[in-house]
Amino acid sequence: MLVESPPEPSAETAPAPPSRRAVRAFGLLLSVAVLVLVALASIAIGAKELTFGQVWHGLFEDSGTYGDVVVAERVSRTLLGLLAGAALGLAGAVLQALTRNPLADPGLLGINAGASAAVVTAITYFGVTSLSGYVWFAFFGAAAVGALVWFLGGSRGATPVRLALAGTAISAALYGYLQAVMIMDEAALGKMRFWTVGSLSSATNSTITQVLPFLLAGTLLALALARPLNAMAMGDDTAKALGADLNRTRALSMLAATVLCGAATAACGPIVFVGLMVPHVVRSFTGPDLRWILPYAAILSPVLLLGADVLGRIVARPSELQVGIVTAILGGPVFIFLVRRRRTAQL
């Protein structure tokens, strides 16, 4: 007696594997959940130990007690970390796409150097001593260097190599100027040494209010550039065939990166490796599509920055270690690993 074997499942009846889009969307939601947890940890954990009741009271029943003041400071610090982290991640992702270099970061085009040189100039020659004054000088310095890099590297047709070379040359000159001024002026050296390491400890509502419009404008511009930057990644000829305006896209990308990195650097000081590590790591599991890289970078970069800030508060109690030092310590080995990999994530 012959027994018929069960029919093979057809393409129509076989269960469909989850689409890559669904996996990416789920990962994005998971990243948001992680960010919320890290933000809560940033408010609850610090160099000064507070009970859960004190943290709760400071968040919802502020009456001006010591614990309430500490919680309010941590909330401002956390908000600035969220904004600055997102800005650095987006700026790094945009610059990596613009220069077609997966190991590029906001410092590649001289933006950090411009902000630092402007701050030391403000301290030494204009007598600026407040953070509110630093913000505007740092932002102006970053914007001026961004414009100069574009003029030198793009006036005869911008290319990734020209922009990178112009940024590297200007950075070297500005850091030489920075070191010379700080060596000759001990007062400037004393004031600058805290700002140049990068820190969230001086966060205030006033600082957040000053940089927020620039960060929002830069974020919207960066997200809007995802499609034209995707087209440019396929090569200039293909991008032109798809209708992309190369010079306009490069100019707007420079503008977005300058605004984002300039505002973040003005508020926190130059913080390294966040704009390098996060976009590169994100690209390894999202692929080269900037429509996914940019949102992921905007969410996971604050996770890294706030996580490093919390770690710096824990390891150095009752004092704290500035977040710029922690990200540098963590980022160095990661950078070496990325460089030594046989295959880096392609743009």
One Martini backbone bead per residue (centre of mass of N, CA, C, O) as a GRO file, in nm:
protein
  347
    1MET     BB    1   0.095   0.039   0.025
    2LEU     BB    2   0.059   0.361  -0.055
    3VAL     BB    3   0.213   0.657   0.085
    4GLU     BB    4   0.158   0.977   0.104
    5SER     BB    5   0.325   1.249   0.104
    6PRO     BB    6   0.351   1.541   0.214
    7PRO     BB    7   0.332   1.842   0.110
    8GLU     BB    8   0.505   2.091   0.009
    9PRO     BB    9   0.572   2.398   0.095
   10SER     BB   10   0.483   2.683  -0.020
   11ALA     BB   11   0.537   3.015  -0.067
   12GLU     BB   12   0.245   3.082   0.041
   13THR     BB   13   0.252   2.889   0.316
   14ALA     BB   14   0.508   2.983   0.414
   15PRO     BB   15   0.668   3.134   0.649
   16ALA     BB   16   0.758   3.452   0.681
   17PRO     BB   17   1.015   3.630   0.722
   18PRO     BB   18   1.135   3.879   0.872
   19SER     BB   19   1.184   4.181   0.797
   20ARG     BB   20   1.427   4.415   0.796
   21ARG     BB   21   1.246   4.651   0.871
   22ALA     BB   22   1.129   4.528   1.132
   23VAL     BB   23   1.398   4.490   1.276
   24ARG     BB   24   1.480   4.787   1.274
   25ALA     BB   25   1.232   4.895   1.425
   26PHE     BB   26   1.275   4.729   1.681
   27GLY     BB   27   1.559   4.838   1.741
   28LEU     BB   28   1.467   5.130   1.779
   29LEU     BB   29   1.282   5.079   2.022
   30LEU     BB   30   1.502   4.953   2.199
   31SER     BB   31   1.683   5.205   2.202
   32VAL     BB   32   1.482   5.386   2.347
   33ALA     BB   33   1.467   5.219   2.605
   34VAL     BB   34   1.766   5.246   2.678
   35LEU     BB   35   1.770   5.554   2.694
   36VAL     BB   36   1.572   5.581   2.929
   37LEU     BB   37   1.740   5.422   3.135
   38VAL     BB   38   1.994   5.600   3.123
   39ALA     BB   39   1.854   5.864   3.203
   40LEU     BB   40   1.762   5.766   3.481
   41ALA     BB   41   2.048   5.703   3.582
   42SER     BB   42   2.152   5.998   3.555
   43ILE     BB   43   1.956   6.100   3.783
   44ALA     BB   44   2.013   5.879   4.021
   45ILE     BB   45   2.325   5.893   3.954
   46GLY     BB   46   2.614   5.997   4.159
   47ALA     BB   47   2.842   6.144   4.359
   48LYS     BB   48   2.576   6.192   4.506
   49GLU     BB   49   2.390   6.030   4.732
   50LEU     BB   50   2.057   5.908   4.669
   51THR     BB   51   1.748   5.841   4.725
   52PHE     BB   52   1.459   5.755   4.585
   53GLY     BB   53   1.291   5.968   4.737
   54GLN     BB   54   1.465   6.214   4.656
   55VAL     BB   55   1.430   6.185   4.353
   56TRP     BB   56   1.123   6.199   4.344
   57HIS     BB   57   1.096   6.473   4.484
   58GLY     BB   58   1.268   6.636   4.275
   59LEU     BB   59   1.074   6.576   4.028
   60PHE     BB   60   0.759   6.633   4.182
   61GLU     BB   61   0.853   6.806   4.478
   62ASP     BB   62   0.982   7.086   4.465
   63SER     BB   63   1.141   7.269   4.766
   64GLY     BB   64   1.471   7.333   4.785
   65THR     BB   65   1.636   7.114   4.861
   66TYR     BB   66   1.920   6.949   4.831
   67GLY     BB   67   1.806   6.714   4.661
   68ASP     BB   68   1.653   6.893   4.456
   69VAL     BB   69   1.900   7.039   4.342
   70VAL     BB   70   2.050   6.789   4.240
   71VAL     BB   71   1.827   6.687   4.049
   72ALA     BB   72   1.811   6.939   3.872
   73GLU     BB   73   2.104   6.917   3.770
   74ARG     BB   74   2.069   6.632   3.644
   75VAL     BB   75   1.853   6.704   3.440
   76SER     BB   76   2.019   6.908   3.280
   77ARG     BB   77   2.249   6.712   3.218
   78THR     BB   78   2.076   6.504   3.064
   79LEU     BB   79   1.965   6.690   2.844
   80LEU     BB   80   2.242   6.768   2.729
   81GLY     BB   81   2.330   6.478   2.663
   82LEU     BB   82   2.108   6.419   2.461
   83LEU     BB   83   2.168   6.650   2.262
   84ALA     BB   84   2.477   6.614   2.219
   85GLY     BB   85   2.477   6.319   2.134
   86ALA     BB   86   2.295   6.346   1.887
   87ALA     BB   87   2.471   6.555   1.739
   88LEU     BB   88   2.734   6.388   1.716
   89GLY     BB   89   2.613   6.145   1.567
   90LEU     BB   90   2.504   6.297   1.320
   91ALA     BB   91   2.766   6.436   1.236
   92GLY     BB   92   2.927   6.176   1.190
   93ALA     BB   93   2.742   6.046   0.974
   94VAL     BB   94   2.758   6.277   0.769
   95LEU     BB   95   3.072   6.284   0.738
   96GLN     BB   96   3.107   5.992   0.645
   97ALA     BB   97   2.937   6.033   0.388
   98LEU     BB   98   3.081   6.282   0.267
   99THR     BB   99   3.388   6.139   0.279
  100ARG     BB  100   3.385   5.825   0.263
  101ASN     BB  101   3.456   5.774   0.585
  102PRO     BB  102   3.421   5.548   0.852
  103LEU     BB  103   3.655   5.728   1.037
  104ALA     BB  104   3.499   5.976   1.073
  105ASP     BB  105   3.481   6.303   1.234
  106PRO     BB  106   3.422   6.621   1.349
  107GLY     BB  107   3.745   6.677   1.355
  108LEU     BB  108   3.823   6.655   1.048
  109LEU     BB  109   3.701   6.968   0.976
  110GLY     BB  110   3.779   7.163   1.237
  111ILE     BB  111   3.549   7.225   1.447
  112ASN     BB  112   3.681   7.184   1.723
  113ALA     BB  113   3.918   7.379   1.675
  114GLY     BB  114   3.748   7.635   1.633
  115ALA     BB  115   3.613   7.639   1.911
  116SER     BB  116   3.871   7.639   2.085
  117ALA     BB  117   4.003   7.896   1.970
  118ALA     BB  118   3.769   8.088   2.045
  119VAL     BB  119   3.779   8.047   2.352
  120VAL     BB  120   4.076   8.135   2.406
  121THR     BB  121   4.031   8.416   2.291
  122ALA     BB  122   3.809   8.510   2.486
  123ILE     BB  123   3.982   8.479   2.745
  124THR     BB  124   4.246   8.644   2.666
  125TYR     BB  125   4.118   8.913   2.493
  126PHE     BB  126   3.798   8.946   2.634
  127GLY     BB  127   3.733   8.828   2.930
  128VAL     BB  128   3.586   8.562   2.929
  129THR     BB  129   3.407   8.358   3.200
  130SER     BB  130   3.145   8.249   3.088
  131LEU     BB  131   2.951   8.011   2.945
  132SER     BB  132   2.768   8.200   2.774
  133GLY     BB  133   3.018   8.310   2.619
  134TYR     BB  134   3.139   8.051   2.503
  135VAL     BB  135   2.912   7.958   2.319
  136TRP     BB  136   2.936   8.182   2.099
  137PHE     BB  137   3.234   8.153   2.029
  138ALA     BB  138   3.232   7.852   1.958
  139PHE     BB  139   3.023   7.869   1.734
  140PHE     BB  140   3.171   8.070   1.557
  141GLY     BB  141   3.428   7.900   1.515
  142ALA     BB  142   3.292   7.657   1.381
  143ALA     BB  143   3.159   7.813   1.145
  144ALA     BB  144   3.415   7.942   1.025
  145VAL     BB  145   3.563   7.676   0.962
  146GLY     BB  146   3.348   7.549   0.785
  147ALA     BB  147   3.363   7.772   0.567
  148LEU     BB  148   3.668   7.745   0.507
  149VAL     BB  149   3.666   7.452   0.417
  150TRP     BB  150   3.473   7.495   0.181
  151PHE     BB  151   3.644   7.702   0.028
  152LEU     BB  152   3.905   7.523  -0.001
  153GLY     BB  153   3.753   7.234  -0.084
  154GLY     BB  154   3.490   7.367  -0.282
  155SER     BB  155   3.538   7.603  -0.494
  156ARG     BB  156   3.633   7.367  -0.731
  157GLY     BB  157   3.494   7.125  -0.622
  158ALA     BB  158   3.375   6.911  -0.416
  159THR     BB  159   3.557   6.672  -0.218
  160PRO     BB  160   3.643   6.452   0.016
  161VAL     BB  161   3.951   6.506   0.006
  162ARG     BB  162   3.954   6.815   0.020
  163LEU     BB  163   3.801   6.846   0.286
  164ALA     BB  164   3.994   6.678   0.463
  165LEU     BB  165   4.253   6.840   0.408
  166ALA     BB  166   4.151   7.115   0.502
  167GLY     BB  167   4.075   7.029   0.792
  168THR     BB  168   4.357   6.927   0.881
  169ALA     BB  169   4.516   7.188   0.837
  170ILE     BB  170   4.348   7.375   1.020
  171SER     BB  171   4.376   7.213   1.280
  172ALA     BB  172   4.682   7.237   1.312
  173ALA     BB  173   4.692   7.547   1.329
  174LEU     BB  174   4.494   7.588   1.570
  175TYR     BB  175   4.643   7.408   1.779
  176GLY     BB  176   4.896   7.578   1.777
  177TYR     BB  177   4.762   7.837   1.877
  178LEU     BB  178   4.643   7.721   2.137
  179GLN     BB  179   4.912   7.638   2.274
  180ALA     BB  180   5.051   7.913   2.269
  181VAL     BB  181   4.848   8.073   2.442
  182MET     BB  182   4.849   7.880   2.694
  183ILE     BB  183   5.154   7.913   2.759
  184MET     BB  184   5.150   8.237   2.788
  185ASP     BB  185   4.863   8.187   2.950
  186GLU     BB  186   4.779   8.075   3.258
  187ALA     BB  187   4.482   8.156   3.284
  188ALA     BB  188   4.384   8.014   3.029
  189LEU     BB  189   4.479   7.734   3.110
  190GLY     BB  190   4.299   7.703   3.366
  191LYS     BB  191   4.021   7.739   3.208
  192MET     BB  192   4.060   7.534   2.963
  193ARG     BB  193   4.109   7.248   3.097
  194PHE     BB  194   3.799   7.197   3.146
  195TRP     BB  195   3.677   7.240   2.859
  196THR     BB  196   3.865   7.046   2.673
  197VAL     BB  197   3.761   6.760   2.793
  198GLY     BB  198   3.470   6.747   2.849
  199SER     BB  199   3.143   6.841   2.986
  200LEU     BB  200   2.824   6.826   3.194
  201SER     BB  201   2.852   6.987   3.475
  202SER     BB  202   2.762   7.291   3.346
  203ALA     BB  203   2.470   7.251   3.323
  204THR     BB  204   2.199   7.456   3.202
  205ASN     BB  205   1.912   7.603   3.107
  206SER     BB  206   2.052   7.828   2.948
  207THR     BB  207   2.228   7.654   2.765
  208ILE     BB  208   2.001   7.491   2.636
  209THR     BB  209   1.846   7.734   2.517
  210GLN     BB  210   2.077   7.837   2.328
  211VAL     BB  211   2.124   7.548   2.159
  212LEU     BB  212   1.850   7.426   2.067
  213PRO     BB  213   1.789   7.558   1.787
  214PHE     BB  214   2.044   7.442   1.647
  215LEU     BB  215   1.991   7.140   1.699
  216LEU     BB  216   1.719   7.122   1.555
  217ALA     BB  217   1.807   7.226   1.278
  218GLY     BB  218   2.035   7.016   1.231
  219THR     BB  219   1.857   6.763   1.253
  220LEU     BB  220   1.660   6.818   1.021
  221LEU     BB  221   1.876   6.845   0.801
  222ALA     BB  222   2.009   6.567   0.829
  223LEU     BB  223   1.752   6.395   0.774
  224ALA     BB  224   1.699   6.526   0.484
  225LEU     BB  225   1.990   6.400   0.366
  226ALA     BB  226   1.965   6.093   0.325
  227ARG     BB  227   1.901   6.054   0.023
  228PRO     BB  228   2.132   6.216  -0.119
  229LEU     BB  229   2.358   6.053   0.027
  230ASN     BB  230   2.283   5.783  -0.091
  231ALA     BB  231   2.339   5.864  -0.384
  232MET     BB  232   2.645   5.944  -0.341
  233ALA     BB  233   2.744   5.653  -0.257
  234MET     BB  234   2.722   5.555  -0.579
  235GLY     BB  235   2.828   5.807  -0.703
  236ASP     BB  236   2.839   6.079  -0.898
  237ASP     BB  237   2.705   5.978  -1.158
  238THR     BB  238   2.461   5.841  -1.028
  239ALA     BB  239   2.358   6.087  -0.872
  240LYS     BB  240   2.304   6.259  -1.122
  241ALA     BB  241   2.105   6.058  -1.254
  242LEU     BB  242   1.908   6.092  -0.987
  243GLY     BB  243   1.920   6.426  -0.929
  244ALA     BB  244   2.164   6.514  -0.772
  245ASP     BB  245   2.310   6.782  -0.590
  246LEU     BB  246   2.625   6.787  -0.496
  247ASN     BB  247   2.695   7.070  -0.386
  248ARG     BB  248   2.444   7.108  -0.212
  249THR     BB  249   2.479   6.856  -0.036
  250ARG     BB  250   2.758   6.930   0.075
  251ALA     BB  251   2.684   7.205   0.195
  252LEU     BB  252   2.455   7.100   0.385
  253SER     BB  253   2.632   6.898   0.537
  254MET     BB  254   2.827   7.104   0.653
  255LEU     BB  255   2.613   7.267   0.800
  256ALA     BB  256   2.499   7.048   0.982
  257ALA     BB  257   2.768   6.965   1.121
  258THR     BB  258   2.839   7.247   1.230
  259VAL     BB  259   2.589   7.301   1.401
  260LEU     BB  260   2.597   7.048   1.577
  261CYS     BB  261   2.897   7.053   1.675
  262GLY     BB  262   2.909   7.347   1.766
  263ALA     BB  263   2.689   7.336   1.986
  264ALA     BB  264   2.803   7.098   2.151
  265THR     BB  265   3.086   7.223   2.202
  266ALA     BB  266   2.992   7.484   2.337
  267ALA     BB  267   2.849   7.333   2.587
  268CYS     BB  268   3.089   7.083   2.649
  269GLY     BB  269   3.299   7.052   2.460
  270PRO     BB  270   3.534   6.841   2.334
  271ILE     BB  271   3.402   6.528   2.224
  272VAL     BB  272   3.523   6.217   2.172
  273PHE     BB  273   3.414   5.931   1.958
  274VAL     BB  274   3.107   5.948   1.925
  275GLY     BB  275   3.101   6.027   1.611
  276LEU     BB  276   3.257   5.758   1.538
  277MET     BB  277   3.141   5.497   1.670
  278VAL     BB  278   2.833   5.485   1.635
  279PRO     BB  279   2.795   5.495   1.324
  280HIS     BB  280   2.976   5.249   1.271
  281VAL     BB  281   2.818   5.042   1.436
  282VAL     BB  282   2.542   5.084   1.304
  283ARG     BB  283   2.629   5.004   1.010
  284SER     BB  284   2.675   4.691   1.077
  285PHE     BB  285   2.330   4.649   1.113
  286THR     BB  286   2.189   4.849   0.882
  287GLY     BB  287   2.374   4.953   0.685
  288PRO     BB  288   2.401   5.222   0.437
  289ASP     BB  289   2.131   5.346   0.529
  290LEU     BB  290   2.055   5.670   0.636
  291ARG     BB  291   1.754   5.631   0.727
  292TRP     BB  292   1.882   5.455   0.976
  293ILE     BB  293   2.145   5.571   1.086
  294LEU     BB  294   2.049   5.845   1.198
  295PRO     BB  295   1.844   5.753   1.416
  296TYR     BB  296   2.035   5.566   1.566
  297ALA     BB  297   2.252   5.778   1.633
  298ALA     BB  298   2.056   5.972   1.792
  299ILE     BB  299   2.010   5.746   2.022
  300LEU     BB  300   2.298   5.602   2.090
  301SER     BB  301   2.482   5.843   2.162
  302PRO     BB  302   2.349   5.919   2.436
  303VAL     BB  303   2.407   5.649   2.566
  304LEU     BB  304   2.714   5.682   2.569
  305LEU     BB  305   2.738   5.959   2.709
  306LEU     BB  306   2.571   5.897   2.968
  307GLY     BB  307   2.721   5.641   3.049
  308ALA     BB  308   2.998   5.784   3.083
  309ASP     BB  309   2.903   5.985   3.297
  310VAL     BB  310   2.819   5.781   3.512
  311LEU     BB  311   3.093   5.640   3.533
  312GLY     BB  312   3.252   5.897   3.623
  313ARG     BB  313   3.091   5.924   3.897
  314ILE     BB  314   3.165   5.642   4.023
  315VAL     BB  315   3.490   5.604   4.006
  316ALA     BB  316   3.534   5.916   4.163
  317ARG     BB  317   3.439   5.902   4.431
  318PRO     BB  318   3.323   6.215   4.528
  319SER     BB  319   3.391   6.274   4.259
  320GLU     BB  320   3.480   6.326   3.902
  321LEU     BB  321   3.477   6.221   3.561
  322GLN     BB  322   3.502   6.335   3.271
  323VAL     BB  323   3.345   6.246   2.981
  324GLY     BB  324   3.583   6.293   2.782
  325ILE     BB  325   3.772   6.087   2.920
  326VAL     BB  326   3.597   5.834   2.901
  327THR     BB  327   3.561   5.827   2.589
  328ALA     BB  328   3.865   5.808   2.533
  329ILE     BB  329   3.918   5.540   2.682
  330LEU     BB  330   3.702   5.378   2.520
  331GLY     BB  331   3.777   5.468   2.219
  332GLY     BB  332   4.063   5.371   2.164
  333PRO     BB  333   4.023   5.059   2.140
  334VAL     BB  334   3.798   5.076   1.929
  335PHE     BB  335   3.961   5.217   1.709
  336ILE     BB  336   4.173   4.998   1.677
  337PHE     BB  337   3.975   4.778   1.596
  338LEU     BB  338   3.865   4.916   1.341
  339VAL     BB  339   4.139   4.943   1.191
  340ARG     BB  340   4.214   4.619   1.213
  341ARG     BB  341   4.005   4.546   1.041
  342ARG     BB  342   3.953   4.397   0.741
  343ARG     BB  343   3.643   4.493   0.759
  344THR     BB  344   3.463   4.762   0.700
  345ALA     BB  345   3.198   4.935   0.698
  346GLN     BB  346   3.015   5.025   0.443
  347LEU     BB  347   2.892   5.318   0.265
   0.00000   0.00000   0.00000
